[in-house]
Amino acid sequence: MTFKNPYNYPYPTQAKRILRGMLGNGILIAQGDAHTFQRKALASSFSTASVKTLSPIFWEKGLLLTALWQKDFDSTNTRRKIMGIYDWMNKVTLDIIGEAGFGYNIDSLRDNDAPFQVAYRTVNNGDFNFFQLLRPFITSLKYLPLKVNQDLKSSQRLMRDEATRVIEQKRRDGTDGSEKKTTSKDLIASIIKRDEEQGIPGQRITNQSLRDQVRTFMGAGHDTSSTTMCWTLLYLAKSPRVQQKLRAEIKEHMPHLFDRTRREQLAEEDGIDVDQLPYLNNVVRESLRCVPPIPMTVRQSLSPECLAGYHIPADTTIMIPFTAVNRSPDYWGEDSEDFNPDRWDRLPQPASDSTCGGNGGGLLTFSQGPKGCIARKFAETEIKVLLCCLISAFSFGLDEETGDPSEGKIWKVVLRPKDGVRMNVETII
């Protein structure tokens, strides 16, 4: 389904309606030739080399987050407090995808009422009610004179207008002969640059397509990273040994992160490669394995096919349970339910089978094959950088009064803690 014949298994019509409402007609929704064209246009922008050029943005936002936390600790003259971290992770990842995705400074970390942030929350509200669930299927509902429709319409207009303004400016920067065209490194600027240099006449990327990509980047690349950060910090709070080992590795490679007076230098430095920290890599992959932010997906066959000896008729709805595969003992061994970053140093053969995507082939968090997540490297690097910023400055423990947030998960766009995440946070620098 994912490697040999992925285009025979698109989203069912109902699922596409819901996703299109949230993400536009970007690469996640595209099928067949349209998907091939979009993936080719976007591939170089998500390459390892391209993601490295975006790393300074990850560092800048991650260090700003920790600086704001430190300021809060200093203002109350305390070294330890109970903090709700879910909203903070939402803000920092939103600011990252805004700047790295299309060069837009949302600034939600410093301004809780930032206009773009408020509009984004309105359009991509995970707290679905019955009306919101019906809206994609009964299109006439959007014409009712209700406040929810008015708020949604004005928020969509603000996001569309801002995206259009930024895209048009980037196109002008790329054609006016100025030096501006070489300074923007965000994803949309990279896509426009490649399209202008290598695009085929008559098959150029339109502004509408770029707006759809912006919506896809925002919707698919924000909530997934923020919830993964929450789950990872929660696992580290429950595993003090793992947290201490990770902190020691970060200190070995980046000792200046543990010096308040030198931390800010990192935002502008080159050569900081988080991929060179093997235990950090293990921690991130293990967290993504244990709690994939999208726990499952659904497909519908276009034509009949034989899969693993089973006949699949046309129009068959197929559920792909990412979490079940990620935690299957057949792939990961008897301790498959445990959070154990060390497993990645000695993966069982089924999990590392190169025919299933190489090292970690049993990992379905990003799906697999041509329809797999094109932004995997972006997401993994972002999470690694944020962990370096946070673990070097703070230690994390469970809040004994609220208990373990992992006992209450809820699936609203992404698999997130039902009641947020409150943690016992202590400053260590």
WOMOPE-V383202 format. One record per helix or strand of 3 or more residues. SS is the DSSP state (helix for helix, strand for strand). FROM is the first residue (numbers start at 1). TO is the last residue. If there is no record, write none. Layout:
ss:SS from:FROM to:TO
ss:SS from:FROM to:TO
This chain:
ss:helix from:6 to:8
ss:helix from:13 to:23
ss:helix from:32 to:46
ss:helix from:48 to:75
ss:strand from:80 to:84
ss:helix from:86 to:102
ss:helix from:115 to:123
ss:helix from:130 to:135
ss:helix from:139 to:143
ss:helix from:147 to:175
ss:helix from:179 to:182
ss:helix from:187 to:198
ss:helix from:207 to:238
ss:helix from:240 to:253
ss:helix from:255 to:258
ss:helix from:263 to:268
ss:helix from:274 to:276
ss:helix from:278 to:290
ss:strand from:296 to:301
ss:strand from:305 to:307
ss:strand from:310 to:312
ss:strand from:317 to:321
ss:helix from:322 to:326
ss:helix from:329 to:332
ss:helix from:341 to:345
ss:helix from:349 to:352
ss:helix from:354 to:356
ss:helix from:369 to:371
ss:helix from:376 to:391
ss:strand from:394 to:398
ss:helix from:405 to:407
ss:strand from:409 to:411
ss:strand from:415 to:417
ss:strand from:422 to:427
